[in-house]
Amino acid sequence: MALRTVDQYLAALRDGREVYFRGQRVDDVTQHPVLRVGALHCAVDYRLAEDPEHRDLFTYELPDGQRASRYFKVPTSPQDLVDRNQLIETGTRVSQGVVPLVKEIGTDALFALLIVSREMDRQLGTGYHQRVQQYLDRARREDLALAVAQTDVKGDRSKRPSQQNPDFYVRIVDRNKDGIVIRGAKAHTTNTPFVDEIIVLPTRAMGPDDGDFAVACAVPANAQGLRMIVSPFSPDRESRFHYPVSSRHRLTDTLTIFDNVFVPWERVFLAGEAAFAGAVANTFVEYHRFTAVSYKPPLLDLLIGAAALIADYNGVLNVSHIREKLTRLIIYTESIRAMSRAAAMDPEYTDDGIAVPRTIVTNMCKYYFATQYHQMISLVQDIAGGLLVTGPSEEDLGHPVLGQDIKAYLGGREGVTAEARLKVFNLIRDLTASDFGGYNEVLQIHAEGSIEAQKITIWREYDLQRVVELARQAVETRRP
């Protein structure tokens, strides 16, 4: 089996995993009144692989003639990265601007582990690379959904893992001939209730005394001792009138607890090699930031479309300052899209021929997106107007008397009904002025690494000496 159906994917989530939402144990995430929305959202990666319209993009042929999810294809060329960019953008567009993120992030991690494990084997004589390759082959063959648990809770951020309460970082607490035992917690791990496996990665570079914290491994979602505490920002929203996007599509984040979880050696990819913890963390992040800049444009497209639609309904689409704001939104969105494609088309290569999106371009793209997002949201809200947050409810619209008042007073330009206007207001509010919109605003700053992390990477990657030399040559007094 190289591809699973949606039903097979959802059935696999009913495995006794330990998930908690608002203090209550969730027996079945696919049937829970709130979490089921997240499960159905994540299923889009499986649905599109079955869809004849998207099959060629979302799958590829293996040497044995079977088709597998394209997410598992290790990139070795610019075209592979362009295809991955399109794959992620398409899945996000179909999901109304919300990335599925149950194959994207996991394969980001596996590609990074492939690269770093090869180098570990070369330098240290370990056997990690074969383990990673075997695990990737299994994930591809079984069409697994994967989450990544990377961000430790950290505690005192001025101290290294070994200098403070050891439970603030996931660590190895026991080793034996069969495997390791890990303990600790990872914060804001996305969609963990809806995956088959969780890939644990280090969150930072480690020092010589931090060996127990240098751990990478794969853990089944129903492993004994693994608990997921779901963030309450997964609200119970059934009204598509009020919440046209978040009633159907949402990400779900957990505080993921590893309470003495046993991991067999074949699932362990880093176990104490502290010098390589930073390489694993950084290589994963570079793939994952490429994923990030690939899934941003569909949300921005939706914002532009909603802003233009409400401007049209309000009769002001051709007013100069409205067109100016929409133009700024277009420039922003298409710049993000262009830079993400540029990172794919001019990759860097490992010695083994694995293609890595151009690091400096990926980070420039993510930095530009994150630093400008809130300003772009303000443009959309400015175009829309105050009814984003003061408009009447669906129940008011359905009332025999109040509904007539609303229809009489809240229509737009000729031919535009009050209900049509309210639906667009609600779309913009859902995306920008609800708790879902607030979640997105925080996500755009902190997901895939902070703004400062991108600045550090850009500084590190840029060849400053090259331009210093140009300047030095320019001020030389010698005649040509």
NORDAQUI-V338860 format. One record per residue. N is the residue number from 0. RES is the residue in one small letter. SS is DSSP state (H for helix, E for strand, L for the rest). PHI is phi in whole degrees, 0 to 359 (none if undefined). Layout:
N	RES	SS	PHI
N	RES	SS	PHI
This chain:
0	m	L	none
1	a	L	247
2	l	L	224
3	r	L	252
4	t	L	280
5	v	H	302
6	d	H	297
7	q	H	294
8	y	H	300
9	l	H	294
10	a	H	298
11	a	H	292
12	l	L	283
13	r	L	265
14	d	L	233
15	g	L	83
16	r	L	303
17	e	E	261
18	v	E	240
19	y	E	235
20	f	E	227
21	r	L	51
22	g	L	81
23	q	E	243
24	r	E	292
25	v	E	260
26	d	L	286
27	d	L	214
28	v	L	293
29	t	L	278
30	q	L	244
31	h	L	298
32	p	L	300
33	v	L	260
34	l	H	290
35	r	H	300
36	v	H	297
37	g	H	294
38	a	H	296
39	l	H	292
40	h	H	298
41	c	H	295
42	a	L	293
43	v	H	299
44	d	H	298
45	y	H	278
46	r	H	296
47	l	H	290
48	a	H	292
49	e	H	271
50	d	L	284
51	p	L	305
52	e	L	293
53	h	L	247
54	r	H	301
55	d	H	294
56	l	H	281
57	f	H	274
58	t	E	226
59	y	E	212
60	e	E	269
61	l	L	276
62	p	L	303
63	d	L	274
64	g	L	94
65	q	L	288
66	r	E	256
67	a	E	229
68	s	E	297
69	r	H	296
70	y	H	304
71	f	H	274
72	k	L	283
73	v	L	291
74	p	L	288
75	t	L	232
76	s	L	206
77	p	H	304
78	q	H	298
79	d	H	300
80	l	H	287
81	v	H	297
82	d	H	299
83	r	H	295
84	n	H	303
85	q	H	292
86	l	H	300
87	i	H	292
88	e	H	296
89	t	H	294
90	g	H	300
91	t	H	288
92	r	H	296
93	v	H	299
94	s	L	266
95	q	L	56
96	g	L	88
97	v	L	248
98	v	L	292
99	p	L	294
100	l	L	64
101	v	L	243
102	k	L	235
103	e	H	301
104	i	H	288
105	g	H	295
106	t	H	286
107	d	H	306
108	a	H	294
109	l	H	293
110	f	H	297
111	a	H	297
112	l	H	294
113	l	H	302
114	i	H	292
115	v	H	286
116	s	H	296
117	r	H	299
118	e	H	291
119	m	H	298
120	d	H	300
121	r	H	294
122	q	H	275
123	l	H	246
124	g	L	74
125	t	L	283
126	g	L	243
127	y	H	290
128	h	H	299
129	q	H	297
130	r	H	298
131	v	H	298
132	q	H	298
133	q	H	294
134	y	H	293
135	l	H	299
136	d	H	299
137	r	H	294
138	a	H	300
139	r	H	294
140	r	H	294
141	e	H	265
142	d	L	56
143	l	L	283
144	a	L	268
145	l	E	229
146	a	E	248
147	v	E	235
148	a	E	251
149	q	L	243
150	t	L	281
151	d	E	287
152	v	L	289
153	k	L	76
154	g	L	65
155	d	L	278
156	r	L	289
157	s	L	277
158	k	L	245
159	r	L	285
160	p	H	306
161	s	H	283
162	q	H	262
163	q	L	213
164	n	L	309
165	p	H	295
166	d	H	285
167	f	H	282
168	y	L	228
169	v	L	296
170	r	E	214
171	i	E	275
172	v	E	250
173	d	E	200
174	r	E	223
175	n	L	211
176	k	L	295
177	d	L	266
178	g	E	165
179	i	E	236
180	v	E	239
181	i	E	243
182	r	E	218
183	g	E	138
184	a	E	215
185	k	E	240
186	a	E	266
187	h	E	32
188	t	E	275
189	t	E	270
190	n	L	63
191	t	H	301
192	p	H	293
193	f	H	242
194	v	L	236
195	d	L	276
196	e	E	220
197	i	E	240
198	i	E	265
199	v	E	267
200	l	L	230
201	p	L	290
202	t	L	263
203	r	L	199
204	a	L	291
205	m	L	240
206	g	L	267
207	p	H	301
208	d	H	272
209	d	H	255
210	g	H	304
211	d	H	296
212	f	H	267
213	a	L	273
214	v	E	220
215	a	E	224
216	c	E	195
217	a	E	240
218	v	E	234
219	p	E	299
220	a	L	294
221	n	L	254
222	a	L	298
223	q	L	295
224	g	L	93
225	l	E	267
226	r	E	234
227	m	E	241
228	i	E	254
229	v	E	284
230	s	L	301
231	p	L	291
232	f	L	280
233	s	L	229
234	p	L	293
235	d	L	277
236	r	L	235
237	e	L	250
238	s	L	282
239	r	L	285
240	f	L	293
241	h	L	278
242	y	L	229
243	p	L	297
244	v	L	261
245	s	L	287
246	s	L	287
247	r	L	238
248	h	L	223
249	r	L	199
250	l	L	270
251	t	L	233
252	d	E	246
253	t	E	227
254	l	E	273
255	t	E	254
256	i	E	260
257	f	E	251
258	d	E	258
259	n	E	57
260	v	E	272
261	f	E	277
262	v	E	231
263	p	E	298
264	w	H	302
265	e	H	294
266	r	H	257
267	v	E	257
268	f	E	240
269	l	E	199
270	a	E	212
271	g	L	106
272	e	L	280
273	a	H	302
274	a	H	296
275	f	H	257
276	a	H	298
277	g	H	296
278	a	H	295
279	v	H	297
280	a	H	299
281	n	H	289
282	t	H	293
283	f	H	301
284	v	H	299
285	e	H	292
286	y	H	293
287	h	H	289
288	r	H	292
289	f	H	295
290	t	H	303
291	a	H	300
292	v	H	286
293	s	H	279
294	y	H	265
295	k	H	287
296	p	H	304
297	p	H	300
298	l	H	296
299	l	H	293
300	d	H	302
301	l	H	295
302	l	H	295
303	i	H	298
304	g	H	298
305	a	H	293
306	a	H	295
307	a	H	293
308	l	H	293
309	i	H	290
310	a	H	296
311	d	H	296
312	y	H	299
313	n	L	275
314	g	L	78
315	v	L	236
316	l	L	302
317	n	L	262
318	v	L	289
319	s	H	300
320	h	H	288
321	i	H	291
322	r	H	298
323	e	H	297
324	k	H	295
325	l	H	296
326	t	H	296
327	r	H	298
328	l	H	297
329	i	H	294
330	i	H	301
331	y	H	301
332	t	H	296
333	e	H	289
334	s	H	293
335	i	H	300
336	r	H	298
337	a	H	293
338	m	H	292
339	s	H	296
340	r	H	292
341	a	H	296
342	a	H	297
343	a	H	287
344	m	H	278
345	d	L	231
346	p	L	283
347	e	E	261
348	y	E	234
349	t	L	280
350	d	L	299
351	d	L	269
352	g	L	86
353	i	L	279
354	a	E	272
355	v	E	244
356	p	L	307
357	r	L	307
358	t	H	298
359	i	H	294
360	v	H	290
361	t	H	302
362	n	H	288
363	m	H	300
364	c	H	297
365	k	H	296
366	y	H	297
367	y	H	298
368	f	H	300
369	a	H	293
370	t	H	282
371	q	H	253
372	y	H	300
373	h	H	296
374	q	H	295
375	m	H	293
376	i	H	300
377	s	H	296
378	l	H	294
379	v	H	297
380	q	H	294
381	d	H	295
382	i	H	297
383	a	H	288
384	g	L	106
385	g	L	290
386	l	H	296
387	l	H	307
388	v	H	239
389	t	H	240
390	g	L	288
391	p	L	287
392	s	L	266
393	e	H	299
394	e	H	294
395	d	H	296
396	l	H	296
397	g	H	274
398	h	L	287
399	p	L	298
400	v	L	263
401	l	H	298
402	g	H	299
403	q	H	293
404	d	H	300
405	i	H	297
406	k	H	295
407	a	H	285
408	y	H	251
409	l	L	247
410	g	L	290
411	g	L	250
412	r	L	299
413	e	L	305
414	g	L	91
415	v	L	255
416	t	L	278
417	a	H	298
418	e	H	297
419	a	H	297
420	r	H	297
421	l	H	298
422	k	H	297
423	v	H	287
424	f	H	304
425	n	H	293
426	l	H	298
427	i	H	294
428	r	H	296
429	d	H	302
430	l	H	279
431	t	H	231
432	a	L	228
433	s	L	254
434	d	H	293
435	f	H	295
436	g	H	296
437	g	H	295
438	y	H	303
439	n	H	298
440	e	H	294
441	v	H	290
442	l	H	303
443	q	H	294
444	i	H	278
445	h	H	259
446	a	L	293
447	e	L	62
448	g	L	103
449	s	L	287
450	i	H	301
451	e	H	297
452	a	H	297
453	q	H	293
454	k	H	297
455	i	H	299
456	t	H	294
457	i	H	299
458	w	H	297
459	r	H	292
460	e	H	278
461	y	L	285
462	d	L	276
463	l	H	294
464	q	H	298
465	r	H	299
466	v	H	280
467	v	H	298
468	e	H	295
469	l	H	299
470	a	H	294
471	r	H	297
472	q	H	294
473	a	H	292
474	v	L	261
475	e	L	295
476	t	L	268
477	r	L	294
478	r	L	286
479	p	L	294
